[in-house]
Amino acid sequence: MRWLGNKTALLEEILNAAVSAGYSGGTVCDLFAGSGTVGRFFRAQGHRVVSTDLMKCSEVFQKAYLETTSPPTFEALSEYWKNLEPLPVTRLSNVENPDLEKWRPFLCLSRYLEEELPPREGVLFRQFSNAGQAQRNYLTPENAARLDAILGLLRSWIKDARIEEQEVWVLLASCIDAADRVANISGTYGAYLKTIQKSALRPIQLRAPALVFGPTGQANSKDAIEWVSEIDCDLLYIDPPYNQRQYPANYHLPEILATLPFENSDERIESSVYGKTGLIPWKEKASPLCSRRGSDCFHAMQRMIENSKAKVIVFSYSEEGILNRSEIETILSNWSGGDGRRTPKLIEIPHRRFRSDSDENPATGETRRNFKPAPGRTRDQVHEWLFVASQVSDVTGVK
Ligand SMILES: C[S@@+](CC[C@H](N)C(=O)[O-])C[C@H]1O[C@@H](n2cnc3c(N)ncnc32)[C@H](O)[C@@H]1O
């Protein structure tokens, strides 16, 4: 799915950076997993990956990418799909070299869910489509009711133990991704668009998530700052949020989708929805790494990295982030060398700035936020930083 700050375009650079610091294989820890693409990439290369992210919707993708061991068979659900024709193989376009026979159950069950299952007017229909009182225009009423029906059925399968755990993650990742493709937003879920865009009018289509099968890893939704001390790994990849945008307030709808199948009914979630955009309470998930108050961000980062037992750290950040270059270098060099004399290597990668609808009015192109580009950059240019620090060799450059 589309995820603010995802590193899909930097995967090779991350691997090369790690190798340059002496990483030659072993366990990778992806500490701020987001879309899960970094962990998936490393698993596909044959590495064991453990990961975490505060968001439940991230955990769904992490589980699908890191813990799934084969395409889902949906054996206990065959009555739903065995007499149906599979959906077109284009629904497998995310999967590299898919085995069509093995993916047949997914394609047939998806046909049932998309075409045979009657829609249901549940929490998504009432709270996140313009059919509801609050007129939150995130999904068309048809798509919202279709998702309500699928997630409700998934809930009953989980309750009756008719679906394997891995099958849940594959189906749920597919639903969240399908919703994301038709969500009436531009960028994040921090705002919906007043008028429905063409892409949001398309009926939802379930696609197979881009599963890869390597060593089985482990996915989590724990707080990275606490969890890091429990993890022994060869490579720690750190991709924290770098500005004040809190993810739970910008991805609340995917979070609700990820949560609904594990509830007894829609009731608890629906009664907690509030405000113009239909947030659910999120403050307990607010990250100190998004805080500009005092040195909250610096101290949280310092504590986290101090507690890491990794051999190599690759640290992603934006040059426009809350922490500045020398703060990051101080934290990493203290971790690396003890005496603070080992300066981490810095790789700078030019990047096009991410803008979402809350930054830019699509009708006028007008920017609402006041960007201050770094010296020497245009408004659309920003440099992505990759710091590399190591406790295993001197390749990071001892001064
Ligand atoms: C820049 S994004 C990571 C993007 C990810 N590397 C990708 O490729 O999709 C930062 C992530 O940090 C997560 N996050 C923020 N604070 C956290 C914390 N204390 N513990 C775990 N995850 C946290 C956010 O939910 C968000 O997904």
The ligand as a MOL file (V3000), in Angstrom:
LIG
                    3D

  0  0  0     0  0            999 V3000
M  V30 BEGIN CTAB
M  V30 COUNTS 27 29 0 0 0
M  V30 BEGIN ATOM
M  V30 1 C 9.1970 6.4820 7.6980 0
M  V30 2 S 8.0100 5.3240 8.1910 0 CHG=1
M  V30 3 C 8.7650 3.7780 7.8260 0
M  V30 4 C 8.5900 3.3940 6.3770 0
M  V30 5 C 9.0550 1.9980 6.0550 0
M  V30 6 N 10.4840 1.8470 6.1370 0
M  V30 7 C 8.6030 1.6260 4.6460 0
M  V30 8 O 9.4550 1.3740 3.7640 0
M  V30 9 O 7.3840 1.5870 4.4240 0 CHG=-1
M  V30 10 C 8.0910 5.4220 9.9300 0
M  V30 11 C 7.2670 4.3720 10.6850 0
M  V30 12 O 7.5670 4.4520 12.0640 0
M  V30 13 C 6.4220 4.0040 12.7840 0
M  V30 14 N 6.6430 4.4050 14.1970 0
M  V30 15 C 6.6790 5.6400 14.7310 0
M  V30 16 N 7.0280 5.5800 16.0310 0
M  V30 17 C 7.2290 4.2660 16.3310 0
M  V30 18 C 7.6240 3.5680 17.5040 0
M  V30 19 N 7.8740 4.2060 18.6470 0
M  V30 20 N 7.7390 2.2120 17.4320 0
M  V30 21 C 7.4760 1.5510 16.2800 0
M  V30 22 N 7.0950 2.1770 15.1420 0
M  V30 23 C 6.9670 3.5100 15.1590 0
M  V30 24 C 5.2790 4.6480 12.0480 0
M  V30 25 O 4.0710 3.9800 12.2940 0
M  V30 26 C 5.7540 4.5320 10.5780 0
M  V30 27 O 5.2340 3.3890 9.9660 0
M  V30 END ATOM
M  V30 BEGIN BOND
M  V30 1 1 1 2
M  V30 2 1 2 3
M  V30 3 1 2 10
M  V30 4 1 3 4
M  V30 5 1 4 5
M  V30 6 1 5 6
M  V30 7 1 5 7
M  V30 8 2 7 8
M  V30 9 1 7 9
M  V30 10 1 10 11
M  V30 11 1 11 12
M  V30 12 1 11 26
M  V30 13 1 12 13
M  V30 14 1 13 14
M  V30 15 1 13 24
M  V30 16 1 14 15
M  V30 17 1 14 23
M  V30 18 2 15 16
M  V30 19 1 16 17
M  V30 20 1 17 18
M  V30 21 2 17 23
M  V30 22 1 18 19
M  V30 23 2 18 20
M  V30 24 1 20 21
M  V30 25 2 21 22
M  V30 26 1 22 23
M  V30 27 1 24 25
M  V30 28 1 24 26
M  V30 29 1 26 27
M  V30 END BOND
M  V30 END CTAB
M  END
